[in-house]
C-alpha cells in the first residue's frame, strides 16, 4: 500500500493511493498514519480491505498539500557514510561499524514544502536517502530476517545538511543536521510487502533539473537489515521511528571547488524506484514541473524570513 497524509501543516488527514492512481480518504477509517496504526495488524488489514474494495471516498488532488507520510514520529536515527561511493568521494575510509547520529522529529516537513537555508549558511547540501519506518518494537534483534520483519515500510527522505555547521564547528554532526525543515519526507510510505528487496533500489536527485545523485542501495556498506539489527542493540526502536540509511555519491561536498551548495531559489527533486513516481507532476513551488525529470518529491530552497529564527 501507498499511505500518505494530506492537508495543511498540522492538520493532515490520512489517505491512500490505490492501484489505479486514485487518491482515497482514510479519515473515516483511521485517525492518522502513525506508529499506532503501523503496529496494529487488524487496522492495517481493514485499510487494505477498504483499498481493495475501491469504496473509499476519492480526494481531489487539485491544490492539495502533501504532508509527511508519517505523523507523531518518535525519533529519527541516521546512518552516516553508508555508501561505498559516497565514502570515496569524501575521502573517508569506510566505517567499521555504522556511524549513528540523530535528527529531531521537528525537522520533518512534507516532500514539496520549502526548505529553509539557515541564517549564515553557505554550505547547505543535499542528500537523497532511503528512510526505513519501524512497525514493531525492536530490541536486540538477532538476525537480518528478524530485522526486516520489524520494518513497516519505506519512504524517500532528504537529509539536508549544513556542512560548515556539521564538520567545521566542532562537536558532533548534529548542529549541521537539525536546522528547521532539514528532513523532507515522502510523499508516501510504501508498505514493506511492496519492496521485496531494499538492496535493489535506485536513488536519484536533481538540482534545478540537473542530475546530481544517481546511485543504488546495492552500494550500501551496511544493508538495511543489518542497520536495523545494529541499531536495536543500542536503543529500543518503536513503531513510527524512522531510520535514514545514508546517501550515495553526488553531494555538493564531493564536488570540486567551487562546490555547488544550495542557494535560495533552487529546486531539488528526489526519486527512489518503487516509492512513488505517480506524483511526478506535483509541485510545492507553484511551478509547472510536468516536463521535469520524473521525481517524487520537490522542494524549493529559500532563505527564512527573520521572524522564523527569532
N, C-alpha and C positions, 0 to 999 in steps of 0.2 A: 504494500500500500504506500501511497504518497500522501503523507499527512502534513498539513500546514496550518498557519494561523493568519487571519486577515483582519484588517480594520485599523483604526487609528492607534497610535502607540499607547500602550497601557490598557487598551480596550479591545484587544484582538479576540476574535472568536474562532473556534476550531473549524477546520474544513478539510476536505479530501479531494484529490484529483483522481477521477475514476479512469478506467481503462480506455475510455473514448475521449479523454481530454476535457471532460466537463467538470467544472469546479462545483463541489457539493457542500452544503452547510451541515456541519455535525453538531451544532449548538443545541439541537433538540435531543441529542443522544448522549453527549458527554460534555462536561463543563469546560474542558481545556485539553490541549495536548501537553502533557507534563509527565513527571515521573510516576505519579499515582496511576495514570492511565496505562503507561508502558508496563507497569508491574502487575496489572490486572488482566489476566488472560481472558476472563469472561467478558470484560468490557471490550477488549480488543476483538474478540470473536463477534460481538454484536456489531461493532463498527464494520468488520469485514463482511458480515452477512448483509448489512444495510447497503454497503457499497456494491455488492454483487447484485442486489435487487434493483438497483437504479431508481429507487424510490425516494432517496434523499432530495431535499429541495435544491435546485440549481441556483448558483450565485452569478450575478452579472459581474464580470471582471472589470468593466469599464471604471477607471479611476479608483480601483480598489487597491489599497496599500497591502503589500505582503509583509507581515511581521516575521520575527524569528520563528522557526517552526516548533520551538520548544519553550514552554513557559516554566517559571519557577526553577531555573537551573540551580543546582546545589553548588557545584564547583566546576571549574574548567581546568583540567590538568593538561599541560602542553609538553610535547617532546621536541627537544631541540636537536639540530644536526642529525636528523634521522634518514637522510638520503645520501647515498654514496656520492652522487654527482654534486649535491649541494655542499658537502664537506670538501670536495675537491675544489670547487670554485672559490670557497672562502679560505682555502689554505689550511684547513683544520684536519687533524687526524680523526678518523672515525672513532667515536667513543667506545670504550669497552663495555659500558652499561648505558642505558637510556639516560639522557640529560632531561631532568624533570624541572619544570617551573610552572607557575600558575598565572591565570588571568582571572580577574574578578568578574563575576556574572554580570555586573552592571556595565561592562564594556560591550555587551551583545546588543546589536541592532539588527534590523531587517536587511535582507540582501540588496535592496535598492535604496536604502537610506543613505544620506550624506555622511561621508567620513570627514571628521574634522582634523586638520593639521594642527598639532599643539602649538601654543604660543612659543616662539623662539626656535621652533624646529626647522632644520634644514636637511634632515636625513630621514624623512618618513618613507618607509619601504613597504613593499607588497609581499605577500606570501599566500599562495593558494594551498589549502590543506584539506585532507580528508578528516572530518570530525566523526568520532565514534560516540554513539549515545548509549549509555548503560540502561538496561532494562530490569536487572535483578541485582540484589545486594551481593557484592563480591568481596570476599575476604580470603586471602591466602589460597588463591586458585593454583591448582597443581599441574594442569595440562592445557595445551592450546585448545583442545576440544571444549574443555570446561570454560575457558575464557570466552570463546566465541558464543557459547550458549548464554552468556550473560549480556550479550550485545543486543539491544533492541533495534538499532538501525544506524543509518549513516546520513551525513549531510555535508554540504560544502561549507567550509569556514575560510574566512580571510583573516589571517593572523597579522594584522597591520602592526608594524614595528617602527620605533624611532631609534635608529642605530646609535646616534650620539648618546642618548639617554641610556641605552641598553649596554653599550660597550665602553664608552669613554668617561662616564661619570662615576665610576666606582660602584662597589657592591654587586648585588645580583642583577639579573636581567630585568627584574620586574618593573623598574622605572620606565623602560622603553617598551613595555608590553601592555600597560594598563591605562593608557590615556583614553579619554572619552571617545566612544564609538569605535574602538580598535578591534572589535570582533564581530563584523557582519557574519550572519549565519543564515543558511537556507538557499533557496526558498522553501524547500520541504525536507521532511525527514522520510527517508525511504526505509521501510522495514527490512530487517536483515534477510528475510526469505527471498527478497528480490536481488540481493547481491551475493551470488554463490561463492565468489572468490574476491575478497577485498584486496588481494595482492595482484589483481589484474584490472586495474582502473587507470585510465589516462586522465591526467590533470593538466589544465591549460589556463593561462591568464593573459589577458591583453591590457595594455595601457593605451588609451586613445586609438584603439583599433590595431595596434602593433603587437604581435605575439611576443611575449616576454618569457613565459614559462611553458614548457611542453614536456611533461615528464610522466612517469608511471609509478604506481605503488610497488611494482616489482623491484624498484631501486631502493626500497626502504631497508635500512640497516637492521632495524628491529621491526618485524612484521606486526600487523595489528594484534593478532592473538598473543604474541609474546609481550607486546606493550601492555595489554590489559592484564595479563597474568603478572607481569613485573610490578605494575603499579599497585595491584591488590596486595602485594607483600608489604607495602609501606603505609597504606591507608585503606580505609574501607570505601568502596565505591558504591554509591546508592543509585536507584532508578532516577533518571533525569540528570545525572552527572554527564559531563562531556569530556572527551579526550581529543585534543587536536594533535594529530600524529606526525606533524612535520611537513616540510615543504621541499620540493625538488629544486634543481638548479634554475637560475634565471632571475634571481632577485637583484635589485638595484645595487646592493652592496657588492655583488660579484662582478659587476661591470668595470671596465677600465675607467679611469678619470677622463672627463668629469662624469661622475656617476649620476644616472638619471632619476634621482629621487622624486617622489611625488610632489606636485605643486597644486595649489588651489586651481580648480577648473579642469583637472584631469578626470577622465572617466576610466574606471577599472572594471573589467569584465572577467568572470571566472566560470569555469566549467569542469565538472568531473563526469566522465562517461557513466551513464546509468542513473544519474542523480538529477535529471530534470530538464532536458533540452526543450521541453514543451513551452517553457516560459521565455524563450529567446527574444520575443518582441516586447517584453515588459521593460519599462524604463522608469526609474525613480527620479530622473532628472527632468522629465518632461520632453526630452528629445526623441525624435523618431529614429529608433535604432534597428529598424527591421532589416536594414542592409548590413548591419554589423556582423562580425563572426558569431556563429552560434554560441551562446553563453547562457548560463542560468542565473547569474547574479551580476548586477551592475551597481557601482557606487560612484557618485560624483564626489570629488575631493574638494574641500573648501576650507577656508580659514574660519575659525569660530568667531562669532561676534563677541564683543568684550564681555557682555554680561554672562556668557556661558562659563567663564572661568573666574568670576569674582564671587 
